[in-house]
Amino acid sequence: MDEMHLSPLKENRLFKCAFAVVGIMSTLLVYGILQEKIMRVPYGENKEYFRYSLFLVFCNRIATSAVSAGALLASKKDLHAVAPIYKYCAISVSNVLTTSCQYEALKYVSFPVQTLAKCAKMIPVMVWGILIMQKKYFRKDYIFAFLVTLGCSIFILYPASTDISPYNSGRESTAWGVFLMLGYLGFDGFTSTFQDKLFRGYDMEIQNQIFYMTLCSCILSLTGLVLQGQLLSAVEFVLRHRDCLFDVALLSTVATISQFFISYTIRTFGALTFATIMTTRQLVSIFLSCVWFGHPLGFLQWTGAAIVFGALYTSNLLKSKLPKPAPSGGDLDGPSSETGKP
């Protein structure tokens, strides 16, 4: 009888997981292509580069804030803040810094270097989980996180041929670019972990958290643009280059959609599962790039891919065979084994 009740629950959880994976990967694959194009491909006959990364953050967040407010009003849900405002602001600050570091890094590092750094995000998420939420992970969690990161690193660092992508602007990598990517990793891990903490500490709707987080981000990014004197320059650039205006609008659209999928995933499965999906997305994006531009895959790249997916599938297989862990443990697959609310 118990098995009959558990089977629908497992199927429902599998469906939710598939929904989250497809939603995040599809929107962020488009998002990645657009951000690469905006920041690294010149516009117009004079080959001008778009250099206003904070303006992209502002456009993304104002679109997301408007959509989330509309969703709350349409569903007749209260707009009042469930958690203290300063907690939303903490997420907003780290989120703005995360996105700004990501955009700025593209000015100094190549696409493979940035992708390599993103593949390592599972480790900072685990570190922040221990520091912020006092989570405890099993030894296998650290092993799987290491294997996924190792596999992605092998795949990216040992290409079968030199990348001749037309999107490569040829600008060299610098220590500053690497530093920005380290900042991206640290801030990104804090953002998703603190979102997880808010969902567990307060009974809030996904739209509520998104609305207040993005509203604070709008204010922060707009303030930064004004203080740096970049607001009018950024507006003038996109009005002068209409194709850039279209790219920025489309970027804001997919960023808004992806934000809902991200918050849904963090609330339903936890920050570490979200990091696992994001890591896999990096690998898939490179596979698609290889297919799109006809780049061959070498033996070491196939080896790296096998390590990544082997680690992920093994983790899921072990979880399906083992009983539910006690509250003192944690694992790679979601909140069911985390320590609970603080």
N, C-alpha and C positions, 0 to 999 in steps of 0.2 A: 504493500500500500504506500509506504514511504517512497519507494522508487517511482511509483506512478506520479506522485506529487513533485518529486525532484526533477523528473525528466522535462516537463514543461518549463520549469524554472531555468534549467540548463539551456534549453533551446532559446528561451527568451533572452538570456544573457549572451548567447552566441550571436543572436540577431542584433542586439544592441552593440556588441563589439564590432560586428561587420559594418554596421551603419556608421559607427565612429571612424573606423579605419578608412572606409571609402570616402566619407565626407572630408576628413582631414587631408588625406593624400591627394585627392583630386583638386581641392581648392589651393593647397599649398604648392603643388607642382606648377600650377598656373602662376601663383604668386611669386615663386622663385624665378621663373622665366622673365616675368615683368620687372622685378626689382633689378635683375642682372642687366636687362636692356636699358632701363632708365638711368642707372648709375654708371654703366660702362660703355654704352653705345652713344656716340655723338649725334646731335640733332642739327638739321639744317645744312645749308651749303657751306657755312663757315665752320662746321664740325665743332659745335659747342657742347660741352658736357654739362649735365644737370648736377649741381653741387649742393642742393638744398635738402639734405636728408631729413631735417627736422620738419620741413614742409610736408614731406610724405607722411611722416608720423601724424601730423595735425590732420591732414585730409583723411587718412585711414580712421583715426579715432572719432572725428566728427561724424563721419558716415555711420560708424558702428553705434555711436551714442544715439543718433537720431532713430535708427532702426530698432534698437533695444527699447527706447522710450515708446515708440509706436507699438511695439509688441506688448508691452506692459499695459498700455492704455486700451488696446484692442481686446485684450483678455480680461479687462476690468480688474487688474491687480494693482495693489497699492504701490505708489512710487516712492514712499518714504524709505529712508535708509535703514536696513535691518541691523547692520553692524555700525560701529562708530566710524565717522567720516575719515579719521586719520588712518584707519586700517585700509580703506579703499585707496587712500592717497599713497600708502606704502607700496601697494601693488602697482599703482599708476607710475610712480617714480621709477621703480625697477623696470616696468614695461617700456616706458619711454627710453630709458637708458639702454635696454636690450635692443630695441629696434634701431635706435640711433647708432649704436656700435656696429650693428649688422650692416646698415647702409654705408656708414663711413668706411668700414673695413674694405668694401668693394673698390674704394679709390686706391688702395695700397696693396691688396693681396689678390692673387688669382682666384678664380672660381674653385679649382680643386683644393686650395689651401683652406678656403672658407668652409667648403663642404666637409673636409676632414675634421675641422674644429667642431662643426655641428654634430658630427657622429659621436663625439665624446660627451654629449650632454647628459647621458644616463648617470655618469659618475657624480657631477655636481648636484644633480637632483637627489641622489642618495645622501650626499654630505649635508645638504640643506634639510633633508627629511630628518636626519639624526639631530641636527642642531635646533631646528624650529619645532618639530613635532615629536621629538624623542622616539622616533621609530627605531625598531630593531629589525635588521634584515638577517636572513640566513646566510651561511657561507656560500651557498650556491647562487644567491643573488649577485654577490660580488663577482663570482666566477662568470656568470652569464653576461653581466655588464662588461666585464673585461673582454670576453670573447667577441661580443657584438662590436665593441669599439676596435678591437684588433682586426677583425675581419674587414670592417669598413676601411680601416687604415691601409691594409694590404691592397684592397681593391683600388683605392685612389692613388696610392703612392707608386704603384707599379703598372702604369698603362702599357698597352701593347705597342703604341705608337705615339708620336708627338701630336698634341692637340692642335689642330689647325682651324679651330672653330672661328667663324667670322665675328663672333661676339667677344673674342679675346682682344682687348685693346692694346695689349703688349706692355702695360705699365708694370714695373717690377714690384715684387713683394718687399716689404720693409718691416723692421722691428716694430714700428708703430702699428702697422696693420695686424701683426700677430698679437700685440697688446690689446687692440680693440676686440679681436676675436676672443681673447681670454676674458675680457670684460663682458662680452656677449654671453659667454657660457655661464659665468657667475651670476649675472643679473637674471638670465633666463631661468636658471635653476631655482633662484629665489622666487621669481614670479609665480611659476606653476605650483611650487610647494606651498606658498602662502595662500594662493587661491584654494588649494586643497584644505588648508587649515581653516579658512573662513567657512567653506561649505560644511565642515565637520563641527565647527563651533557655533554656527547660526543656522536657523531654518530659513534659508533664502532661496529664491528662484534664480535660475541661471541668468535671466534677463536683468534681474535686480543688480547682481554683481557686475555684469557687463556694463550696464548703464552708468553706475557710479564710478567704476574704474575708468571707463573711456571718457566720461565727463571731466574727471580730474586730469586725465591725460591731455585732453583738448586744452584745458587752461594752462597746463604746464608747457606744452609744446608751443602754444600761441605766445605765451610770455617769453619763451626762449627766442622765438623768431623776432619779436619786437625788440628785445634787448640786444640781439645781434645785428639788427638792421637788415634782416634777410626777407622779411615778409613781402614787401613791395617788389623786390628783385625776383623772388620766386614766382609771384603772380605774373609779372611782366614776361618772364621766361616762358611759362606755359601758354600765355596768350599769344606770344610770338611764334611758338612752335605747337601748332594744333595737334600734331601726332603725339607730342609729349603730354598734352592735356588729356587726350584719349587714354594714353597709357596710365596716367595717374588716376583717372576716374575708374578704369577697369581694375587697377591695383587696389583701390579703396573698396571696390565692390567685393572682390574675392577675399580681401582681408576681413571684411565685415562678416561674410558667410563663414569663413574659417574660424573666427573668434567664437561663434556659437558652437561649432563642432568641438573646439578645444575645451571650452568651459563644460560642455556636456560630458566629454571624455574624462576630464579631471574629476568632476563630481561623481560620475558613475563608477569609474575604475581606479582613480587615483593618479597622482602626478608621475609615478614611475612607469605605469602603463602608457601614459601619454608620451613619455620620453622614449619608450620602446617603439611606439608607432612612428614618432618623428625620426628616430634613427633609421628605421626601415624605409621611410619616405626618402631619405637622402640616397640610399642605395638604389631605389627604384628610379629616382630622378636621373641618376647617372646611367642606368640601363637604357632609359628612354633617350637620353642624349646620344648614347652610342648607336642606337637603332636609327635615330633621326638623321645623324650626320655620318652614318656608316663607319663608325670607329670599331675596329676589331677588338675582341676581348682576349687577353693573354691567359696563360695557365695560372699565374699567380692571382689574377683577378677572379677567375672561376673559383680558385681556392678560398679567397676572401669571402666571396658570396656564399660558398658552402658553409664556412664557419659561422657567418651571421645567421643564416636561416636555420642551420643545424642547431645553434644555441637557442633560438627562439622556439622552434618546434619542440625541442627536448624539454624546455621549460614548461610549455603547455602540456606536454605528455605527462611529465612528472606530477603536475598539479592535478590532472584528471585522475591519477591513480592513488594519490595520497589523501588522507583525511584532512579536513579543514584545520589549519594550524591554530594553535592557542593564541590568545591576544598578545602574548609577549613576543611573537615572531613577526616576520614580514617576508614577502616574497615578491618576485618580479611581476606578478600578474594582477595585482590590484589591491583594493582596499580591504578585501575580506580578511586579510591576514595582518593588517596594520594594527597599531596599538590603540586606535580609537581616538575619541575626542580628547583634547588636552584638559 
